[in-house]
Amino acid sequence: MEKYQLPAVNNVMIYKNAKVNRKSLTEAENTLWNILRNRGFMELKFRRQHPVMSYIADFYCHELKLIIEVDGEYHFTPEQKIKDKIRTQELSAQSFHAVRFSNNEILFNLENSMIELTLLINRLKSFYSSPGGEGRVRL
């Protein structure tokens, strides 16, 4: 798996911001973290509020290069939708896999969200375990 390098200028600030974010999870992020933490979901190690490139991922699994984002209301504004799309494209170009859930999906439809996440993880595991499975998976 290729290593990525954070830009030197942003490196310290991103880690500081991630540390602050870890102390103030939203209700939806906390709900999902209680499932993911301590290898509690599919025996995978997830990190919360983890720097990836020049971004902070809500949850990140290094083994699968999987980023899980839990989006609040501001992610549905036209400006933020464009920023999120660019972010996802930049991450995808570096072979990261991003999946997004809204706060409401986590809070009010957790079972279906976890089914969707399970299906995605199974595809990623299958991809990475296959010969030459280093790259992007169609999500």
C-alpha atoms as one frame of an Amber mdcrd trajectory, in Angstrom:
protein
   0.000   0.000   0.000   1.386   3.409  -0.951   2.193   5.832   1.834   0.785
   9.306   1.616   2.397  12.470   2.873   0.572  15.391   4.392   1.690  18.799
   3.173   4.317  20.056   5.637   2.592  23.418   6.138  -0.718  21.863   7.210
   0.627  18.826   9.042   0.765  20.242  12.581  -2.495  22.170  12.289  -4.420
  19.206  10.888  -3.313  16.973  13.767  -4.267  19.662  16.291  -7.683  20.097
  14.675  -8.218  16.329  14.633  -7.433  16.152  18.348  -9.974  18.908  19.072
 -12.577  17.165  16.873 -12.123  13.880  18.761 -13.295  15.636  21.918 -16.499
  16.928  20.343 -18.182  14.182  18.342 -21.739  14.736  17.200 -24.451  12.416
  18.485 -24.425  10.514  15.176 -20.619  10.232  15.146 -20.664   9.006  18.747
 -23.326   6.405  17.896 -21.236   5.066  15.023 -17.981   5.252  17.023 -19.505
   3.047  19.745 -19.952   0.360  17.077 -16.608   0.798  15.298 -14.271   1.232
  18.274 -12.014  -1.509  19.652 -12.370  -3.616  16.499 -16.060  -3.969  17.334
 -17.190  -3.992  13.714 -15.969  -6.786  11.452 -12.738  -6.936  13.488 -11.396
  -3.850  11.710  -9.422  -1.085  13.367 -11.012   2.311  12.870  -9.645   5.659
  13.958 -11.892   8.630  14.628 -11.193  12.148  13.401  -8.051  10.954  11.632
  -5.937  13.056   9.232  -5.884  11.693   5.683  -3.959  13.777   3.173  -5.006
  17.366   3.946  -8.402  16.343   5.343  -9.742  14.995   8.615 -11.824  11.873
   8.137 -14.605  11.224  10.634 -13.575   7.548  10.698 -10.707   5.835   8.915
  -9.695   2.193   8.449  -6.111   2.036   7.161  -6.313  -1.666   6.269  -8.962
  -0.943   3.625  -8.156   2.746   2.988 -11.787   3.316   3.927 -13.090   6.696
   5.043 -16.515   7.001   6.631 -18.053  10.456   6.798 -21.094  11.304   8.905
 -22.597  14.468   7.477 -24.573  17.085   9.339 -26.978  19.593   7.821 -24.344
  21.964   6.440 -23.134  19.225   4.067 -26.383  19.648   2.140 -25.747  23.261
   1.151 -24.800  23.733  -2.537 -21.345  25.093  -1.649 -20.525  22.249   0.727
 -21.789  19.618  -1.728 -19.234  20.904  -4.251 -16.444  20.878  -1.642 -17.376
  17.342  -0.557 -17.404  16.144  -4.171 -13.922  17.597  -4.789 -12.660  16.072
  -1.534 -14.022  12.649  -2.500 -12.450  12.885  -5.964  -9.047  13.850  -4.518
  -9.174  10.986  -2.027 -10.311   8.531  -4.690  -7.424   9.590  -6.931  -5.106
   8.382  -4.141  -6.987   5.050  -3.836  -8.955   5.951  -0.724 -12.560   4.785
  -0.553 -15.050   7.223   0.968 -18.609   6.532   2.004 -20.986   9.139   3.388
 -23.938   8.805   5.729 -26.126  11.615   6.977 -26.634  12.148  10.691 -30.250
  11.035  10.199 -29.206   7.786   8.511 -27.048   6.922  11.528 -29.502   8.112
  14.163 -32.760   6.856  12.643 -31.777   4.108  10.217 -28.686   2.613  11.807
 -29.431  -0.973  10.808 -29.606  -0.174   7.084 -26.505   2.025   7.338 -24.565
  -0.844   8.894 -25.819  -3.262   6.219 -24.602  -0.853   3.532 -21.256  -0.509
   5.305 -20.936  -4.290   5.673 -21.531  -4.816   1.955 -18.935  -2.190   1.070
 -16.359  -3.635   3.460 -16.896  -7.135   2.087 -16.266  -5.806  -1.441 -13.121
  -4.022  -0.281 -11.834  -7.098   1.566 -12.469  -9.232  -1.509 -10.717  -6.700
  -3.715  -7.633  -6.372  -1.510  -7.329 -10.134  -1.064  -7.451 -10.808  -4.817
  -4.245 -10.936  -6.908  -3.282  -7.428  -7.985  -5.964  -5.930  -5.741  -4.243
  -2.633  -5.094  -6.244   0.308  -6.350  -9.793   1.538  -6.537 -13.024  -0.307
  -6.008 -16.152   0.917  -7.685 -18.396   2.051  -4.848
